[in-house]
Amino acid sequence: MKNPAIGRSTALTAALAALLLSCAQVEGPIELFDGRVIPAMPELLGMRAQYELRLDWLEQKHTMLLDQMRARGMDMWIVVSEEFHPDAVTQYVAPPLHYTRRRNVMVFLDAGEEGLAAFSDYWRPTSDYRQFFRPLPAARNARGIQDTRTGLKALWDTYHPETIGLNMGGSRGHDSGLTHDSYQFLVDALGPEAESRFVSAAGLIEDVFDTRLPDELEPYRSLVLATDVIAQRALSNLVITPGVTRAADIKWFFEESIAELGVGGKPWFEIHVAVQRFDPQTGEMIPYVHPAPDGLVFQRGDIIHLDCGFDYLGFASDWQKVAYLLRDGEDDVPEGLKTALANANQIHEAFASEPRPGMSGWEATLAMAAKLEGVDFLPSLYSHPIGYHGHALGPSINARNMDLSSPPSRDSYLREGAYRSIEFSATTAIPEYGGGTVTIPMEDDGHLTANGYEYFRPYQTEWYVIR
């Protein structure tokens, strides 16, 4: 006997494939039944154009590196990256190549009047790589491989740096990528006196990662717009049919849509949805399902929250939006839900007005808390830096459920121009749901100006409606 579940799964897969094909062919904006207009997909750069642009940015970033090292009192910075354990720094201080050697070492030096000196033992450097690095001062063997230990010792003997920064001692994977084995390799190569001068490069790495170039702004805006377009399509009747579409279908729609762009993009985390429901039969809110099980089928009256984002051009986006599935007989969203979204927008307004360059993350948190004091809903802040990575380095603006009792153990300062994932939620009692609460999670990407955060895309002020 044929398994009916397999038949349903096959039908859904076929429908999803057809939908992806039709969406991939859409070039212009899409107008939906409720008047919402999904923007057209922006033109994104192909792989080679992305690479060339990133080389240009890398050249600009290298001109800034010496001042950043000096500000941190760092005479030498050594980056060690291993095959199958790549250091997160590598792709942003060297050309974005495919590095597969057992161990690659890059050394940045304050060479005094000579300026920044950069050396590497990379075995087969391309012409682009040679633009940024000199070979280590060590002979090559018959296979062209340098003796890295000899080269490092020669640099130590020549420059005798007072401080040697290593990628250790940070609080995240980005700024603590040095393995124990590579640490021991450096000790063996440089000796105990050099080891006594090893310091954490965590602060320098944050400076490098959280400092944005003006030229990066518009290409990043294109990434955010592309994310918005796919998210809006996902949260519409283009993809969702109540009683048919499952939570996993949204994830795969997003994955396939990114692949269809043909620009090498991919999600940097597991795309997922969450669902909130009010049961009119019992008069109760069904507990917030987050993330929703893959097999959960969307029903009329569902509140869907989508969390998505992807990598492109060496950057990451992070995006959360909400949609409502109309019940039979409804032609609009309940007024209580409109109020809930308006409450979330009060937090958007606080992000746009309160943080300032030079504030610590905690000072920005307190400024926003003061702005939101006395509201009749529960804000919860968990905003993080974004840029090269979705969860990037830099100060957090964080007060879960507005708990201000625990300042962060580690903090730093907001940089003008730096990008931020403006992430939070607002929980509101809904009269139509017997006073049951609904949480509206939001996430948008913005950049810091002298007057607060400026959003790359307008934040959501109207519910995405599905019928």
C-alpha positions, -999 to 999 in steps of 0.1 A, spaced: 0 0 0 13 35 -9 22 56 21 -1 88 19 25 108 39 50 102 11 26 113 -15 19 145 4 56 152 9 63 146 -28 34 170 -38 47 197 -15 82 193 -28 70 196 -64 49 227 -55 78 243 -37 101 236 -67 76 252 -91 72 282 -67 110 287 -66 112 287 -103 84 313 -107 99 335 -80 134 332 -96 119 345 -128 103 376 -112 125 406 -118 103 435 -108 83 443 -76 54 422 -66 21 437 -54 0 415 -30 -37 415 -23 -34 437 8 -15 464 -10 19 453 2 46 457 -25 76 434 -23 106 452 -38 125 439 -68 156 419 -61 187 441 -63 215 433 -87 242 415 -68 278 409 -79 291 377 -93 319 358 -77 347 374 -96 334 409 -91 330 402 -54 366 390 -51 379 421 -69 359 444 -47 371 427 -16 407 431 -27 401 468 -30 386 469 5 415 449 19 440 474 5 422 502 23 420 482 55 458 475 54 464 512 52 446 515 86 462 486 103 494 502 115 475 530 133 452 503 149 482 483 161 499 514 175 467 524 193 468 490 210 505 492 218 512 462 195 545 459 177 539 425 160 507 406 152 509 370 143 479 352 127 481 314 124 454 296 105 452 258 102 435 236 76 402 224 89 405 250 117 407 283 99 411 314 119 382 338 114 406 366 109 423 352 78 396 361 52 397 398 64 435 404 66 445 384 35 429 379 1 397 358 3 413 327 -12 407 290 -4 434 282 21 441 244 25 477 242 37 484 225 70 494 258 87 496 293 73 513 321 92 509 358 86 530 384 105 522 421 107 550 444 120 554 480 130 586 486 111 590 522 123 596 547 94 591 519 69 555 516 81 536 484 81 555 453 71 536 421 63 551 387 59 537 352 52 549 317 46 521 309 22 534 281 0 520 291 -34 511 328 -33 490 342 -61 499 376 -76 471 391 -55 485 375 -23 520 389 -31 505 423 -33 499 422 4 526 400 18 564 395 15 578 360 19 592 352 53 630 357 54 637 320 50 650 298 22 627 275 3 632 238 -1 630 218 -34 592 219 -32 592 257 -26 582 254 10 598 278 35 610 269 70 585 289 90 604 286 122 635 300 107 615 329 91 598 338 123 630 337 143 646 360 117 618 385 121 622 383 159 660 389 157 656 418 133 627 437 149 627 425 185 591 436 192 581 446 227 547 431 223 535 403 201 497 400 196 482 366 192 446 356 185 439 344 220 423 357 252 391 369 236 355 360 245 345 348 211 357 325 183 366 354 162 392 368 186 405 335 201 412 313 171 448 303 180 450 266 189 471 251 216 493 233 190 499 265 171 507 284 203 533 258 211 546 260 175 552 298 180 569 292 214 592 266 198 600 290 169 605 322 188 618 311 222 609 319 259 618 356 257 594 362 229 567 341 247 570 365 276 559 393 252 528 375 239 496 395 245 460 391 234 451 406 201 414 405 209 410 443 210 428 448 177 407 422 161 376 440 172 390 473 158 396 456 125 363 439 123 341 467 136 356 495 116 336 500 84 348 516 51 325 542 35 327 522 3 312 491 20 279 509 28 259 505 -5 270 469 -13 259 459 22 226 477 17 221 455 -14 226 424 8 200 437 33 175 444 5 180 409 -10 173 395 24 142 416 28 129 405 -6 133 368 1 118 372 36 88 391 23 82 365 -4 84 337 22 59 355 44 32 357 18 7 336 -2 35 331 -28 48 305 -4 23 299 24 -10 281 21 -28 277 54 -34 241 63 -7 229 38 26 247 42 50 234 69 76 253 89 104 234 71 91 247 37 100 282 47 135 273 56 140 255 23 124 283 3 149 306 18 178 282 12 169 276 -24 162 313 -31 197 322 -20 211 295 -42 191 307 -72 208 341 -69 240 325 -82 263 347 -61 278 321 -37 256 332 -8 246 308 19 228 311 53 252 315 82 227 300 107 198 276 105 168 296 91 137 290 111 103 302 120 83 305 153 46 303 157 22 319 183 -15 308 183 -47 317 202 -72 289 206 -107 304 204 -122 272 217 -103 273 250 -97 311 251 -60 304 258 -27 312 240 -9 281 229 27 284 241 51 302 218 66 275 196 102 286 189 116 273 168 86 256 152 91 219 145 98 212 109 65 194 104 43 221 120 16 231 95 5 267 95 -31 274 104 -54 303 101 -49 327 130 -12 319 133 14 345 140 45 336 121 79 350 130 108 344 105 145 346 115 168 346 85 200 360 70 228 350 47 264 357 37 274 376 6 305 396 -3 322 387 30 293 402 50 263 387 68 227 399 71 203 391 100 166 397 96 133 390 115 98 398 105 62 388 114 31 378 95 -5 370 103 -27 343 87 -62 356 84 -89 335 100 -121 327 80 -142 358 79 -113 382 87 -102 408 63 -77 425 86 -54 419 115 -69 422 150 -65 456 165 -46 442 195 -19 428 171 -17 462 154 -10 477 188 16 450 195 35 459 163 32 496 171 48 488 205 77 471 188 82 502 167 87 523 198 118 502 204 129 509 168 125 546 175 147 543 206 174 526 185 171 554 159 174 582 185 194 572 216 227 554 209 257 576 201 293 570 189 316 568 218 290 553 242 298 519 257 273 492 249 260 495 285 256 533 283 235 529 251 214 502 268 207 526 297 198 554 274 173 532 256 159 520 288 153 555 299 136 563 266 113 532 271 105 538 308 68 536 316 57 518 284 27 495 288 44 465 272 76 445 280 106 454 259 136 430 257 169 441 241 194 416 227 211 436 199 245 427 186 271 440 161 269 427 126 292 430 96 318 404 85 298 379 107 262 377 117 272 377 154 301 401 150 326 417 174 317 449 192 296 460 221 261 445 228 230 466 236 215 441 259 187 441 286 167 410 284 132 418 297 146 452 307 167 436 335 193 463 342 208 445 372 238 430 354 262 452 334 283 432 310 316 418 322 332 428 289 322 460 271 335 483 244 325 515 226 301 522 197 319 532 165 304 557 141 296 539 109 297 504 125 268 481 116 244 466 141 218 439 142 189 458 158 174 429 175 147 429 203 112 419 211 81 435 225 55 415 245 20 429 246 -13 418 262 -39 413 234 -76 420 243 -89 398 216 -69 369 231 -84 373 265 -54 393 277 -30 366 265 4 380 255 20 380 221 57 386 216 68 405 185 105 398 177 122 422 153 156 423 137 169 449 113 203 460 102 215 495 106 246 517 108 255 541 135 255 579 128 261 609 150 224 609 157 216 573 163 211 542 141 200 546 105 183 516 91 194 501 58 158 493 50 126 507 65 115 486 94 82 468 95 53 490 104 24 470 90 17 433 94 25 410 65 -10 395 59 -16 360 44 -50 347 34 
